Amino acid sequence: MAEDYCELCDLPKSTCIHGQPPPPPPAPAVRTPRPRASRATTSRTTSTPAAPVRKPSLLTDQAAFRPHILQVLSEHGGRLDQADVLEALGQRMDDVLRDRDRTTAPTGEVRWQIAARKERKAMIDEGLMRPATPGVWELTEKGLRSL
């Protein structure tokens, strides 16, 4: 007896994917619940879960740079070269910066300078600084008024 062949791939229909029904979907994975640890009774009267404990950051928050950037630029007429801004920020924020801020990132740059440039970008996005000239940090009228 001759076997029927598929018109699309010229294989016997018994081995051809075109003549076979689609495979059934995979069975969902069965999850077994983990046993819960018994909780000691406490004097808590509400059933709200406790907030997770966050580790303190090892780096100074990026937003902490904004008031210092605004002050440095306003003291110099609202416009200053990037190198001069970063030097003034380093002196002004010496007691604010943490140890890890003073280390170099994998890119070779000092971490607090990266954070300062990121804050500059955020200030540009909010219209407080002009992005026009590379290497120059300049406040807009809105930035000058925010002091």
ZADRENPA-736419 format. One line per 5 residues: number of its first residue (from 1); their letters; for each residue x, y negated, z of C-alpha. Coordinates in Angstrom, 3 decimals. Each point is the difference from the previous one (the first is absolute). Example, Ala and Ser with C-alpha at 12.3 -4.5 7.8 and 13.67 -1.06 7.14 Angstrom:
2
1) AS) 12.300:4.500:7.800 | 1.370:-3.440:-0.660
This chain:
147
1) MAEDY) 0.000:0.000:0.000 | 1.364:-3.348:-1.040 | 0.355:-2.679:2.658 | -1.404:-3.472:-0.565 | 2.552:-2.773:-0.418
6) CELCD) -0.347:-3.609:1.035 | -0.436:-2.451:-2.863 | 1.961:-2.683:1.873 | 3.177:1.814:1.045 | -0.052:3.324:-1.935
11) LPKST) 0.344:2.080:3.187 | -2.305:2.829:1.058 | -2.974:-1.476:1.825 | 0.795:2.178:3.029 | 3.272:-1.920:0.514
16) CIHGQ) -0.926:-3.350:-1.541 | -0.792:-2.917:2.299 | -2.752:-1.120:-2.343 | -1.966:3.207:0.375 | 0.359:0.229:3.786
21) PPPPP) -2.275:-1.715:2.501 | 1.701:-2.692:2.116 | 1.580:1.257:3.216 | -2.012:-0.551:3.175 | 0.987:-3.020:2.092
26) PAPAV) 2.455:0.733:2.809 | -1.519:0.715:3.363 | 0.328:-2.851:2.493 | 2.714:0.430:2.577 | -1.303:1.149:3.336
31) RTPRP) 1.165:-2.210:2.823 | 0.120:1.412:3.426 | -0.460:-2.545:2.752 | 2.922:-0.481:2.343 | -0.732:0.596:3.632
36) RASRA) -0.291:-3.216:1.934 | 2.196:-0.624:2.954 | -1.922:-0.471:3.177 | -0.157:-3.589:1.144 | 0.522:-1.039:3.534
41) TTSRT) -2.893:-1.979:1.345 | 0.595:-3.695:0.332 | -1.916:-2.855:1.469 | -0.867:-1.313:-3.442 | -3.699:-0.645:-0.383
46) TSTPA) -0.116:-0.709:-3.723 | 0.511:2.520:-2.743 | 2.067:-2.245:-2.286 | 3.365:1.463:-0.902 | 3.139:-1.723:1.189
51) APVRK) 1.812:-2.177:-2.522 | 3.143:1.575:-1.418 | 3.196:-1.250:1.545 | 2.092:-1.919:-2.531 | 3.729:-0.193:0.202
56) PSLLT) 1.341:-3.520:0.090 | 1.427:-1.046:-3.333 | 3.742:-0.064:-0.392 | -0.246:-2.956:-2.388 | -1.241:-3.544:0.440
61) DQAAF) -3.452:-0.448:-1.515 | 0.087:-1.647:-3.420 | -2.570:-2.632:1.036 | 2.357:-1.226:2.745 | 2.160:-1.571:-2.712
66) RPHIL) -2.721:-2.349:-1.319 | 0.135:-2.785:2.626 | 3.791:-0.023:-0.149 | 0.028:-0.159:-3.808 | -2.486:-2.871:0.082
71) QVLSE) 2.091:-1.906:2.552 | 3.294:0.510:-1.819 | -1.462:-1.155:-3.308 | -1.846:-2.973:1.498 | 3.208:-1.181:1.706
76) HGGRL) 1.672:-0.046:-3.424 | -2.710:-1.811:-1.952 | -1.976:3.104:-0.950 | 2.644:1.425:-2.373 | 3.220:1.923:0.638
81) DQADV) 2.250:2.585:-1.661 | -0.676:3.589:1.075 | 3.479:0.489:1.502 | -0.426:-3.107:2.148 | -3.489:1.078:1.114
86) LEALG) 1.244:3.449:1.004 | 2.964:-1.466:1.874 | -2.260:-2.403:1.917 | -2.493:2.811:0.719 | 2.783:2.207:1.339
91) QRMDD) 1.062:-2.702:2.450 | -3.545:-1.002:0.955 | -1.231:3.566:0.524 | 3.124:1.414:1.652 | -1.813:0.646:3.298
96) VLRDR) -3.122:1.394:-1.775 | 1.661:2.537:-2.304 | 0.382:3.568:1.240 | 3.066:2.194:-0.341 | -1.389:1.969:-2.936
101) DRTTA) -0.787:-3.267:-1.831 | 3.720:-0.667:-0.183 | 0.828:3.351:-1.647 | 0.209:0.499:-3.733 | -2.713:1.764:-1.955
106) PTGEV) 0.840:2.726:-2.545 | 0.072:-2.776:-2.623 | 2.932:-1.616:1.831 | -1.976:-3.050:1.123 | -0.507:-1.073:3.590
111) RWQIA) -3.474:1.085:1.116 | -1.137:-3.332:1.471 | 0.845:-1.768:-3.276 | -2.189:2.477:-1.876 | -2.843:-0.732:2.434
116) ARKER) 0.507:-3.755:-0.445 | -0.211:0.333:-3.798 | -3.135:2.134:0.319 | -1.559:-2.700:2.170 | 0.961:-2.576:-2.642
121) KAMID) -1.872:2.115:-2.572 | -3.035:0.100:2.289 | 0.203:-3.778:0.375 | 0.174:-0.402:-3.791 | -3.079:2.216:-0.337
126) EGLMR) -1.828:-2.258:2.480 | 1.060:-3.157:-1.821 | 2.336:-1.275:2.742 | 3.155:0.231:-2.139 | 0.882:-0.482:-3.678
131) PATPG) 1.432:2.964:-1.921 | 1.392:-2.148:-2.819 | 3.779:-0.203:0.466 | 2.017:3.171:0.711 | 2.263:-0.379:3.023
136) VWELT) -1.894:-3.025:1.329 | -2.657:0.133:2.712 | -2.458:-2.877:-0.292 | -3.163:-0.816:1.906 | -3.185:-1.115:-1.741
141) EKGLR) -2.190:-2.814:1.321 | -2.109:2.661:1.725 | 3.147:1.372:1.633 | 1.045:-3.423:1.233 | -3.474:-0.608:1.456
146) SL) 0.025:3.350:1.830 | 2.666:-1.196:2.419
